[in-house]
Amino acid sequence: MSATTTSPSGSSSATRAWPPAHPSEPTYVDDRLNYWAAATPDAEAMTYLGRTWTWAQWHERVHRAAGGLRELGIARGDVVSFLDKNHPACVEISLAASSIGAANAIINWRSAGDEIDYAVNDSGAKVLFVGSELMPTILAIRDRLPNVQKIIEVTPDGAEGDEYEQFLADSVVCDDGPDVLEDDVCLIMYSSGTTGRPKGVMLTHRNMVKHTVNAHDGWGFEPGDKSMVAMPLFHVGGSSYVLFGIHDGIPSVMTREPDAASLAGAIMAGANRTFLVPAVLAQVLQSGPDAVKLFSALKTYTYGAAPMPPPLLRAAMEAWPDTDFIQVYGLTEVSGVATHLMPEDHRNAITDGHPERLLSAGKPVPECEVRIVDPATLEEVATGEHGELWLRTPQLMKGFLNKPEATAEVLVEDGWFRTGDMGHVDEDGYVFVSDRLKDMIITGGENVYSPEVERVLSEHPNVLEVAVIGVPDDQWGESVKAVVALKPGSDTSDVELIEWTRERLARFKAPRSVDLVEALPRNPTGKILKRELRKPYWDSRDRQV
């Protein structure tokens, strides 16, 4: 990078001395790791499945990984990829790749084989890191990954024979690349897109650092705090959130999955601040008084990535009156969080006579501007009127990888980004997200793009036409429903259609229910009226997204 560091091991590319008296504003995603490794080398940095690393140890692992990537021929502008459940190695590879100007494309481990090979090939990854549990999937599609020159297996516990640990041991510590720029892509996150195939969202150092600083507003980590990293790292809520603890020099406790036992273990290990989807909160409240008492240790519970049913939020606030609740709204394209409803807003919503604010997404984070625009005329509407949310922020992605036309559709004049989400802003500046201009379903924090599911269902030999919609789900926010018209004379069941999609897509994308109808409703031009299909399910709801 243009400003490089002196590593704790003594290797130097000497353009600045470490540690300074106070950490300066970061420029690159690994700046704060470098700082804490020099300022507090023996302090705890990361704990995972019984293993703990200090800042100095973690720094060395990252820079050994960078050296190993260089030895494999990875250079500025190249891409590597990571496929596994949550593992600190994913963060290490992200930081290592970024330090030499490369990017990590993190793949959703829940994806089916066809989805994985598409993302890996689309990213152009030359090196693929794969968790042991996912290796059978990769071996089955190895011949469909022509660009991948090296596959390195990662075990959950780093036991003897772990190929990734050997990769680190055989590598030499490598300092930050002197030619890396703030606008170099450091992370590629795959998000569903209009073609029915995922789109690679290219996020730069500047994007990620700005998000860390701006979305961090209101957190206030204190000495003794620990950050629980439980959101999946293939989700922007995981890979962006993990940088919070690194930014403040606070230890992180990472769970492999956000299951009840792992979350409880993290809290018992001292984790007291976290970000999770509402579905997890619902599971905790249903688990009985012991679980509710254990989770009362959380100082901060940030929720997002899916709507929070109002009864669930009220129950959580009653169960944990001393916990600070923060709601966030955002998108992968803006590195994560764009607006937040702060703890005082949650507490004051009732006392100040504004209970409707609990349904809002709060106010924009620093440096984020919001406009509400008529999607037909592209004219800004008056305060309180309904329209499409547009955002302008330095957190905004560089674009969609290999998709200039799709990028041009959402990145418009003067740096504004068309979210595809509909809503309004009230007179006090609170943002309300009501429904979607684009046809996305968010279930348990996972994005499901309906044309992707429709494409698979339409390939069933007995399906005449299909529409996929999101319907309310008190646990997951939304669930996937398919409305299907069969070809005349067919007797295919709803169960068979669900299994058909589960065999071809990740399970979370498969419909939870299928309605069989004679014909789908259409407008005079022949377009399927999805709003009419959704209406019976959403009419009684306060919020459509």
N, C-alpha and C positions, 0 to 999 in steps of 0.2 A: 504494500500500500504506500501511498505517498508519504504517510507518516507511520513509521514502523516502530517496533518495540525492542527492548532488551528483555529476553526471556529469563525466568528464574534460574535456568540452567547455565546462564552465562553467555550463550550465543547471542550475537548482537548484530543488528543492522543499523544501529546508532544514529537515529535522528532525533530522539527525545529520551530524556532520563526518566526512570521509573524508581519508586513511585513519586508522583507530584504530591504536594501537600493535600490537595483535594482533587477528586476525579473531575476532569474536564468534561464538557459536553461531548458525548461520543460521536464519531463520524462513521465508523464501520461497526458491523454487528459483533465483532470480537474485541472491540476496544475495552469494554468493561471487564471481560475475562482477563485480558492482559493486565489491566490495572489491579484487580483484586489478587491475582497470582503474585504480584510484586508487593502489594501493600499489606495483605493478610495471607501469606502463603500457606500457613498451617491451619487456617480456619476451614470449617466444613463447607463444601460447595454443593455436593450432590450425593443423595442416598438412593439406592435402588436394589431391591431384593436382597437386603442384608449387606450390600457392599457400600462403602462410603469413600469418597475422594475429597481431598482438600483442594483449595484453589490452585496450588502449585502442581499437584498431581494431575488435576483435570486439564490445566493449561498444557502440561507436557503431553498428555494423551492427544489433545487437539492438534498440537504442532507436530507430533509424530505422525498422526494421520495425514496432515498436510504434506509431510515429507514422503510418506508412502504413496500418496496420490501423484506427487511429482515423479516419483520413480516409475509409476505406471503410465507416465506420459500425459497426465492431466495438466492442462495449462489454462491460462486466462481465456474465458469464453467457452470452455468445455462444460459438460454436464456429467454428473454421476447420479445414481439413483439409489433409494433406500426403500426396502419393503419388509416391514416387520410390525409387530405390535410395539407399544411404547418401549423404548430402550434408550439409555443415554448415548449409545453409539450413534443414533440418528442425529442427535444434537451435535455430537462431536464431528460427524461428517459434514453437517451443515456449516459449522464454524470453520472447519478445516478447509473445505472447498472454497468458502467465501474468502478466506484469508489469502488465497492464491488467485482469486479472480474467477473461480469456477462457481457452479451452482449445483445444489442438491435438489433433485426432483423426487419428492416423497410420494409414494404410491399408497393408495388406500388398501390395506392388507385384507379388507373384506371383499375386494373385487374378485370377480371370476377370471379365469385364465385369459379369455378373449379380451377383457378390459385391461388386464395387466400388460399384455403384450402391446396393446395399442398405446398405452401411456408411456411405457419404456421406450418404444420405438419412436413415438412422437417427440419425446424429450431429447432423443439423440444420445442417451446415456452410454458412456464407454465402459463404466465400471458399475456393477450392481451389487449392493450389499443386501443379503437376504437372511431373514430369521430362519432358524432350523425348522420351525413348524411350516414355513411356506416353501421350503426347498422342493418338496414333491411337485408342487404346482409349477415352479420354475423349470424343473427338469422335464416336465411334460411338454413345455412350450419352448425349450431351449433353442430348437431349430428355427423358431420364429423371431429370434432376437439377434439378427445379424450384426448389429452395431456394437453389441456388448462384447468387449474383449476379455473381461475378467469378472468372475462371480466370486464373492467372498461371503462365506457363511458366518452368521452371528448367532451364538447360543444365548439363551436368556440369562444364564448365571455365570458366564465366562469361565466355565470349567476347563480343566486340562484338555488340550486338543482344540480349543476354540480357535477357528481360523482367523477371526477378526483380531483377537488378542495377539496371535502370532504375527499378524500383519503390522500391528503397532510395535511389537518387540523388535521386528526386523527393520523398522524404519528409523531414519535419522530425523531429529528435531529440525523443523524448517520454519524460518521466520516469515513474517507476512511479506507478500509480494510487493515490490516497490512500485509497480505500475497499475495497481488496482485503483479504480475510481468509484466514487460514491454512487454513480449511476450504473455500475455493473450489476447484472442480475446475480443474486445470491441464493434465491429460493424459487422453485417452481412448484406451485400447488395446483392439483387438477380439480377443476370445478365443472359441473355439468354445463353443457352448452346447447345452442340452438340447433346444432346439426344432429343432436341425439348422441354425440360422442363428447367425452370430457374435453375441456379446454385447459391448456397449461397457462396459468396466471403467472406472469414474470414479475417478481418482486425484487427490488434493488436494495442495496445497503441503505440508501437514503430513506426509502419507503419503510423498511423495518425499524430503523433507528427512530424515525419520526413517530411511528406508531408506539414504540416502547415509551417514549417521552410523553406523548400526548395522552394515550390511553391509560397511562400510569397515574394520571391525575386523580387524586382522591384516595389512592391506596394507602399511602403513609406507612410503609413497612417500618417496624421498630426493632431495636436489638432484641434478640431472642425469638423473633418470628421465624417461621419456616413456611415456604410456599409449596403447596401440594400441586403437582403437575399430573393431572389425571385425564384431561382431554386428549384425544388421540393426536399424535404429532403429524399425521397426514392431514389434519384439519388445521386451519389457520388459528383456531382457538387454542391449539396445543403448541404449535411452533412459534406463534407470536407470544403467547403467555409465558412460555418458559424463559423468555428473555427478561421478564420482570425481575425475577430473583437474581439473575446475572447482573442486571443493571444496578441493583441496590446492594449487591454483595451479601444477599440473604440465602441461607441454605435452601435447596429444593429437595423435596421428597417425591420421586416419580413412581407412579403405579404402572404396572404393565397393562392393566385394563381397569376401567372404572367400576369394577364390581364391588359389592358391599364389603366383602372381607378385605380387599385391597385398600379401599378408602378408610375403613376403620383402622387398619394397620398403620396407614400414613398419619392419621390423627394421633394415634397412640405414640407414634414416633416424634410427635411435636408439631406436625403441620397444622397451621391455624388460619391460613388464607388460601382460597382456591377459586377456580372458575369451573363450573359444570353446567350441563344442560338441565332444564327443569325436570326431565324424566327421572334423573337420579334423585332429585329432591323428593319426588313423589314416592320413590321406592323406600327412602329413608323413613319418611313419615308413616309408611305402612308396615315398617319392620318392628314396631313396638317401642315401649318406653326406654329400653336400654340403648337402642340406636339413637333415639331422639336426644337422650342425655349426652351420649358421646359426641354427637355433632354440635352440641352447644358450645364446644371448645373452639369452634370456628369464629374468629374475629370478623372475617369478611367472607361472604358468599356471593360471588358474582355469577349471574346466570344469563344465558343468551343462547343464540344459535337455533332457537325454537321458541314459540310463544309459551308464556307461563299462564296457565288457566288461573283466573282471579281467585277462585276458592282455594287453590293450592297455595298461591302466594300469601293469602291471608292466614292460612293455617300455619305456614312456615314462620311468618312474622310473630304469630302468637306463641309458637313453640320455642322460638329463639329470640326473645325480645332484646337481648344484648348483642346480637349479631348484626353487622352492617351489611345490608343487602344492596347490591348494585346490579341494575339491569343494563345490558349492552345490546346495541343493534349495530350490525356492520356486515361487511361482505369480504370475501377473499380478495377482491379487486382493490380494496383499500387497506389491505394488510390486516384486517380484523375489525376493530371497533371504530365506529364513526360517531355514534351518540351514546350517552349513558344517563341513566336515571340514578342519581346519587342517593346515599343512605338517608340524608336529611329529607329528600323528596319522598322517599318511602314512608318515613315517620310522620311527615307533615301532611301527607295527602289526606288523611282522615281529619286531623286536628284543625287544618286550615280550610276544611270544607271543599276539598278538591279530590274526591276519591277517584275521579276519572283519570287522574294523572298516573295511577298505578297501571293503567292500560297504555300509557305512552312509552316511547323509547327514550325519553329524557331530552336532554339538550346536546348540541354538538360538542365533541371534545375540542380542545384547543387546536387552532389552525384548520378546522374543518368548517366549511361553509355549506349551507343547505338552501336549495331553491325548490319550490314546487311549481311544476311546469305542466301546462296542458299538453298531453302527448300528441294531440292532433295538430294544434297550431304552433307548438313549441314556444308559446308565450307564457311568461310567468303569471301565475294566478294570484289573486288577493289573499291576504292572511285568512286562514280558516277554510279556504276552498280546497277541494280535492284535486289531486293531480299526481304526476310522477315525481319522485324524489330524485333530485340531481345533487351531486356532491362535488366539492372542489377542495382538495387537500394534498399536501406533499406526501401523504401516505399512498397516493394513487399509483397503481401498477404501471409498469412500462408498457404493457400490452399483453395480448394473448399470443403465445408461442405459435409460430407458423400459421397464424390466422389474421393477416392484415385487414381483411374485409370485416371480420367479426369485431376486431379492435375498433375500426372506424365507425361501427354502428353505435358503440357505447362511449367512446371518447370524442366529445364534440368541441365546439369552439371555446376558446379562452380557458381550457383546462377543466371543463366540467365533465362529469361522469354520469351517464344515465343508468340508474340502479335497476330500472325495471320494476321497482316497488312503488305502490301507490299509497298516498296518505295526505296528511295536511299538517300544518304548523299552527298552533294556537297563538293568541295574542301575547302570551308570555314566553313564547319561543320553544314550547315543548313540541317534539316531533311525534306524530302518531302514524304508525304504519298499519294500513288497513287490509290491503290485498296486493296481488301481484299483476303487473302488466305482462310480465313474462310468466311462463307456465311452470313454475318451480314448486315442488313440494318439499317441505322441510320436516323430516320425521326423526325425532330424537337427536336433532342437531346435524343430521345427515341430509345433504341436498340430493333430491331425486328429480331429474328432469323428465317430464312425462313423455316426450317423444321418444326417449331412449327405451322406456318400458313399452310404449306403443309399437315401436319397431319390432321388438322381440315377439310380442303377442300377435302382431299381424302376420308373422311368419308361420303361425300354427295353421295347419292345412284346413281347419274347420272354421277359422275366424273370418268373417266378412268385413267388419269394421270395429274399431275400438277407440275409446277415449279413456284416458287415465287422469284422475283428479285426486286432490287431497281432501280428506274429510276430517272433522275434528276427532281428536283422540286425547282423552284426559291424561294419559300417561306420556305419550310421545309428542303431543302438540298437534300433529297431523299423522294420519296413516294413509297409505296408498290404496286407492280403490280403482278397479277397472270396470268400465261399463262396456259390455261386448254384445254385438249382434253376430250370431252364427250364420253360416251359409245354410240355405234351405236344406232340410233333411238331416242336419247334423244333430248329434245328441251329446256333444262334449260337455262335461260338467265343470262347475266353477273350480272344484278341487284340482282337476286335471290341468286347467289353465294356470293356476297358481304354481303347481309343480313344474310346468313347462318353463315359466319365467325363472323359478329358483334354480333350475339346471343351467340357465344361461346368463344370469345376472347375480350380483351380490344379493344376499337374502333380504337386506333392508330395502332394496329397490323393488322386490316382488310385491304384488298386491296382497294385502291382508284379506281383502274381500273382492268378489267379482259379482256384478249384477248382470244377468243375461236378459237382454231386451230384444224386441223384434226389430227396432230401428233406433238410431240415434237422432236426437233433435238437431235440426239444421236451420240456418237462416235462408232467405231467398237466394243468396249466392252459393249456397251449398256448404257453408262453413259450419262445423259442429259447434253447437252452443254449449260450451262447457260451463258457462255461468249458470245456465238453466239446470245442468246436472248437479252443480254444487249447491244451488239455492236451498233445497230441502234440508241440507245438513248444516248450513251456516246461518240461516235466517235468524235463529234465536241467539246467535253468538254476538258478543260485544266486539270481537276482533276477528278479522278474516285471515290473519297471517301470524 
